[in-house]
Amino acid sequence: MGLAERRRALGYSQEELAYALGVDRRTVGRWEGRSTTPQPPLRPRLAELLHLDLDELDALVGQPRAAHPESAGPPPRDHHGSGDLDDMIRRQFLRAITVTSALVALPPDEGAALAEGALRGMSDDFLRMNGHLWQVYQLARAKRSVYPVVRDQLTALNETLDGRPEVEAQALCGAAGDLFQLAGELAFDGNRYTDAAASYTLAASASQEAKSYDLWACALVRHAYVDLYERRYADAVGTLSAAEKVARRGDGSLSTRYWVAAVQAEAYAGLGDLSACERALDEAEKVTGLSGAAHNGGWLRFDGSRLAEERGARYLQLGRLDLARRHSAARSARTSSLPASPSADAVRY
């Protein structure tokens, strides 16, 4: 039995398997055609989804290749890794946040109030640049190529933030929370999970200082993904519980709280809790009731367009093939009854 046959026997479509792994459907197609093999970081999860051990998976799809242009693999430790420069940036930022926290407790001075308008304009410049970097990151094939620019932006932001009065610093902390989430994504893509967790922690701290609740909740969700990847499901549930509480204080027109629920479903499935998983999925599906711009395409991209696949993947994760098949059949019936039009599944998050 090849990979395609195993996938079909377990009730997956190529898109469902790709979604559960966080890759593109075409990547699964290349694995099935034996033109590429799954990279090592993906193999434990793929083996779990296919109900195989790693030796059986290696026999099914072949040994991982040493290098392939589709995945640059983890960067060398002396090249955009967690070296002295990255650690210095984090230390500088932590110090700046500490100073900011102290200034919050002090009465604001008139000079700070007068400078607020100019500083908020400066923070807008950082946010515009951050938005551009998120777009570049999403389009880049070699994600780590984006990191030097992100690091330069972090350095510039540190220099701007350093020693600012609280009223000024708060405006910049929102931009920092955004940027550290992107730095965490780059570290995660490079298989540097400790660095990713550190960046997400800084993102959460900066977002808290900025009183930007949706940004803060998204940083916590991304931190939970590190635990999910390493199968620390109970830890992920704890982090996501905090994210849920923070998101409730955010903007109700955004999809933040529903993204939290979708990721909670994966954590509960990892713990084998079907009831909690289904409750979380039902909560996530309420995103369809939102209107207008429910996400920003950067640190918040959840639009609910793939929740049907998500539910099927969670049932498979729970080992409930009966529910996965029933869900797949119901979904196929609904799809076949719809007129031909662009599918909502084409919108990704």
PyMOL commands that set and color helices and strands:
alter all, ss='L'
color gray80, all
select helices_A, chain A and resi 3-9+14-21+25-32+40-49+54-61+84-104+110-139+143-161+166-189+193-210+213-229+233-247+256-270+274-289+307-317+321-336+344-346
alter helices_A, ss='H'
color red, helices_A
deselect
rebuild
show_as cartoon
